Amino acid sequence: MAGRRARTGRGWDASPPRTGEATDEAVDPQLSGAAGPRQRRARRGRAEAGSSPEAGNGQPGDDRRSGGGSGPPRPESEVAREICLRQLAVRPRTRAELAGALARRGISEEVAAEVLDRYDEVGIIDDAAFARAWVSSRHTGRGLARRALANELRQRGVDGDTASEALEELDEETEAETARALVDRKLRTARGEPDAVFRRLVGMLARKGYPAGVAIRAVKDALAEQSAEAAEFADRIDADALADAEGEPDR
């Protein structure tokens, strides 16, 4: 049972188990309804110790205890570095993401800034590199266009100039080719009349951040090569007029 408890409910950022945590229930008779005077006194002593000012009270001081509740408090900067490294072990993070994680754990702004500045200096945090990798990965893996990628970078705290520089690596030709590849893949399993298929595929591209003109032309060209019926429908599509009707020029 102890092994099963250790595998559940403890994520990568869980505090280390306290000494004796897995054995308290086994040695405390009151948990089985048979506590004697000595055990009751021991429980009272533990309760009083837990409510003392030195106890954790759910604040960062809990994390700063060495050895899970005993020994001198750990320096706040050490706790901050540990939190950052645990976050970075999962995936690369922006400075803003790490600052948010530190604030949620109660690390002071001064200590957080000191630790993050140092990580900036040594290259552990690099928002520009993060943005470039994010654009490449999300465009290649999910087919996201620049508009959707810009929104994701903004949500992760990347400033506008840094995001723009990363997005410049995704040119219009590459974006149009990706849109066409997405449409071709979806057309292999698409069912229905050409007009219904057209609307679904344009909507799919729009959700991925493609401008109306790019989306409409990609679907039009793909339908023109699918079948005679689809080609006839595609010939009647005016991509520029539809894009203008959507109020969304190409760029």
ZALOVO-711924 format. One record per residue (C-alpha): x, y, z; residue number from 1. Coordinates in pm, 1 decimal. Each point is the difference from the previous one (the first is absolute). Layout:
<torkes>
X, Y, Z, NUM
...
</torkes>
This chain:
<torkes>
0.0, 0.0, 0.0, 1
282.9, 235.2, 86.1, 2
148.2, -53.9, -345.6, 3
-336.4, 67.2, -163.3, 4
-42.9, 324.5, 197.5, 5
347.0, 113.2, -104.8, 6
-92.3, -39.9, -367.5, 7
-323.6, 194.3, 16.4, 8
-74.1, 359.3, 89.7, 9
362.9, 115.7, -23.4, 10
88.1, 194.4, -312.7, 11
344.0, 124.8, -95.9, 12
-44.5, 304.7, 225.4, 13
-130.7, -183.4, 305.2, 14
183.9, 60.0, 325.9, 15
209.3, -295.8, 118.8, 16
-182.0, -237.0, 234.4, 17
51.9, 74.8, 366.5, 18
190.6, -243.7, 212.3, 19
-240.5, -257.1, 142.3, 20
-289.8, 118.5, -217.4, 21
-70.5, -348.4, -129.7, 22
26.6, -162.5, 343.7, 23
-205.9, 234.4, 223.0, 24
-318.3, -192.7, -58.7, 25
171.9, -327.4, 71.3, 26
145.8, 103.8, 336.5, 27
-276.7, 230.8, 132.5, 28
-260.9, -216.4, 175.3, 29
-260.6, 278.1, -4.1, 30
-28.4, -40.8, -378.0, 31
-136.5, -347.2, 75.2, 32
-212.1, 115.3, 298.3, 33
229.3, -125.1, 278.8, 34
213.4, 293.7, 114.8, 35
146.3, -7.2, 351.8, 36
112.1, 297.1, 219.4, 37
353.4, -6.2, -133.6, 38
-114.2, 2.4, -360.0, 39
-247.0, 281.0, 69.1, 40
275.3, 210.8, 158.2, 41
220.9, -66.0, -301.1, 42
-276.1, 108.5, -236.1, 43
-58.4, 319.7, 198.0, 44
370.8, 75.9, -15.8, 45
3.3, -46.6, -376.5, 46
-308.8, 220.2, -40.7, 47
152.2, 278.1, 209.5, 48
323.1, -18.2, -197.1, 49
-194.0, 19.5, -326.9, 50
-185.4, 314.7, 110.4, 51
310.7, 184.4, 117.2, 52
121.4, 312.5, -184.7, 53
287.7, -202.3, -141.1, 54
-237.6, -239.5, -175.9, 55
-68.5, 32.5, -375.4, 56
-353.2, 151.0, -5.5, 57
-1.8, -59.6, -375.2, 58
247.3, 280.3, -72.0, 59
331.5, -15.5, -184.8, 60
167.7, -69.6, 333.4, 61
-126.3, -357.2, -36.3, 62
216.5, -38.4, -309.0, 63
292.7, 165.7, 173.1, 64
13.3, -263.3, 272.2, 65
283.4, -243.2, -50.5, 66
-76.9, -365.5, 38.7, 67
-378.7, 40.3, -17.1, 68
-76.7, 184.6, 324.5, 69
318.0, -3.0, 207.9, 70
320.7, 198.4, -6.8, 71
64.1, 365.2, -89.2, 72
-207.4, 173.1, -269.9, 73
145.2, -6.9, -349.6, 74
83.6, 334.0, -165.6, 75
-286.8, 133.4, -208.5, 76
227.5, 34.2, -301.1, 77
83.7, -371.6, 20.0, 78
-369.0, -88.8, 3.1, 79
-59.5, 234.2, -294.9, 80
275.0, -165.7, -203.1, 81
-139.5, -342.9, 76.3, 82
-348.9, 104.9, -113.5, 83
140.5, 139.7, -325.0, 84
206.3, -309.3, -75.2, 85
-298.2, -225.9, 60.2, 86
-207.1, 209.8, -239.3, 87
274.2, -4.3, -262.2, 88
38.2, -376.3, 30.6, 89
-352.3, -38.8, -141.8, 90
50.3, 231.0, -300.6, 91
171.5, 329.6, -86.1, 92
-167.1, 300.0, 165.5, 93
-7.8, 372.4, -56.5, 94
109.6, 240.8, 269.2, 95
-363.3, 99.5, 54.8, 96
-105.8, -361.8, 50.8, 97
271.8, -57.1, 260.1, 98
-83.1, 326.7, 174.7, 99
-361.8, -113.5, 24.8, 100
103.0, -337.6, 144.8, 101
216.9, 171.5, 262.4, 102
-277.6, 242.1, 95.6, 103
-247.1, -286.0, 44.2, 104
244.1, -164.9, 242.9, 105
33.0, 320.8, 200.9, 106
351.9, 98.4, -106.1, 107
56.4, 372.1, 46.7, 108
32.9, 222.5, -306.9, 109
353.0, 102.3, 99.2, 110
128.2, -355.7, 26.9, 111
-184.4, -106.7, -314.8, 112
154.5, 285.9, -198.4, 113
347.7, -83.4, 130.7, 114
-28.5, -368.0, -95.9, 115
-156.7, 69.1, -339.5, 116
256.8, 267.4, -83.9, 117
275.4, -248.5, 70.9, 118
-168.4, -263.8, -218.6, 119
-22.8, 261.6, -277.3, 120
372.5, 68.7, 29.3, 121
104.4, -363.8, -31.5, 122
-251.2, -79.3, -276.0, 123
-228.1, -232.6, 194.7, 124
-283.4, 238.5, -88.3, 125
-6.7, 126.1, -359.3, 126
-336.8, 129.9, -117.6, 127
125.3, 53.9, -355.6, 128
118.8, -360.4, -30.8, 129
-322.3, -118.6, 162.9, 130
-208.8, 194.6, -253.4, 131
193.1, -135.3, -299.9, 132
-29.3, -358.6, 122.6, 133
-369.6, 46.6, 81.0, 134
-78.7, 135.5, -348.4, 135
189.4, -279.5, -173.0, 136
-148.0, -276.7, 213.0, 137
-361.2, 118.7, -1.3, 138
-2.6, 80.9, -371.0, 139
156.6, -331.9, -96.7, 140
-193.2, -214.1, 247.3, 141
-341.2, 171.0, 8.9, 142
3.1, 204.2, -319.5, 143
-68.4, 323.8, 186.4, 144
26.7, 326.2, -193.7, 145
171.7, 316.9, 112.4, 146
-307.7, 159.2, 154.6, 147
-67.9, -301.0, 224.4, 148
367.9, -29.2, 89.5, 149
19.8, 368.3, 91.6, 150
-293.4, -47.0, 236.8, 151
163.7, -301.3, 166.6, 152
328.2, 185.5, 48.3, 153
-183.2, 296.4, 150.9, 154
-176.6, -232.5, 244.9, 155
340.8, -128.0, 111.6, 156
134.1, 345.8, 67.7, 157
219.0, 48.3, -306.6, 158
14.1, 369.4, -86.8, 159
-123.9, 121.3, -336.7, 160
338.5, 80.0, -154.4, 161
146.2, -337.3, 93.7, 162
-306.6, -180.7, -133.4, 163
9.9, 194.6, -326.7, 164
364.0, -91.0, -56.8, 165
-77.7, -368.4, 51.1, 166
-303.0, 13.1, -229.2, 167
206.2, 156.5, -280.4, 168
162.6, -340.8, -46.7, 169
-339.2, -131.3, -116.3, 170
-41.6, 158.8, -342.8, 171
-322.3, 28.3, -200.0, 172
99.9, -268.9, -249.2, 173
65.2, -254.7, 273.8, 174
-326.9, 91.1, 169.4, 175
-194.9, -45.7, -326.8, 176
166.9, -337.2, -61.8, 177
-91.2, -116.5, 349.0, 178
-361.5, 110.8, -48.0, 179
-21.9, -201.2, -321.7, 180
153.1, -307.8, 165.6, 181
-256.4, 19.7, 281.6, 182
-284.5, 20.5, -252.2, 183
131.3, -291.8, -207.1, 184
22.7, -215.0, 312.2, 185
-355.4, 83.6, 108.7, 186
-140.6, -52.6, -350.5, 187
101.7, -365.3, 7.3, 188
-277.5, -69.0, 251.8, 189
-239.3, 287.3, -77.3, 190
-359.7, -89.5, -84.1, 191
-286.0, 210.7, -128.7, 192
-82.0, 246.5, -274.5, 193
285.5, 222.9, -122.4, 194
-150.2, 314.4, 153.8, 195
-29.5, -163.9, 343.3, 196
354.2, -137.3, -23.0, 197
122.9, 341.6, -106.7, 198
-152.4, 171.7, 304.3, 199
135.5, -260.8, 243.3, 200
354.0, 19.9, -133.6, 201
9.4, 379.1, -11.1, 202
-125.6, 1.5, 359.6, 203
270.6, -247.5, 101.9, 204
270.6, 224.6, -141.9, 205
-153.1, 308.9, 158.8, 206
15.9, -165.4, 342.2, 207
370.9, -61.2, -56.3, 208
53.0, 369.1, -66.1, 209
12.4, 15.1, -379.8, 210
-128.2, 318.6, -165.8, 211
-319.7, -37.3, -202.3, 212
173.1, 47.3, -336.6, 213
263.2, -266.1, 70.6, 214
-260.2, -245.8, 129.8, 215
-244.8, 49.3, -287.4, 216
265.7, -34.9, -269.0, 217
145.3, -314.5, 160.0, 218
-340.3, -169.6, 10.5, 219
-99.2, 122.6, -347.4, 220
319.1, -136.8, -156.1, 221
-30.3, -330.8, 180.5, 222
-364.6, -48.1, -103.7, 223
87.1, 79.8, -361.6, 224
224.9, -307.4, -4.3, 225
-234.1, -234.9, 183.5, 226
-280.3, -80.1, -246.0, 227
-191.9, 145.2, -292.2, 228
-287.8, 103.2, 224.7, 229
232.2, 161.3, 253.3, 230
197.3, 170.7, -277.0, 231
-318.5, 149.6, -142.7, 232
-88.8, 135.7, 342.7, 233
352.3, 133.7, 50.7, 234
-13.4, 187.9, -331.2, 235
-289.7, 206.5, 134.8, 236
193.3, 109.8, 310.1, 237
144.8, 349.5, -4.2, 238
259.9, -20.1, 276.4, 239
72.9, 374.5, 6.3, 240
-366.9, 96.3, 14.1, 241
-69.6, -248.1, 279.3, 242
299.7, 123.1, 198.8, 243
-120.6, 359.3, -35.8, 244
-346.6, -107.5, 109.9, 245
153.8, -148.7, 311.8, 246
162.9, 336.7, 64.2, 247
338.5, -170.7, 21.1, 248
261.9, 69.8, -267.1, 249
292.2, -237.3, -37.8, 250
234.1, 209.4, 216.8, 251
</torkes>
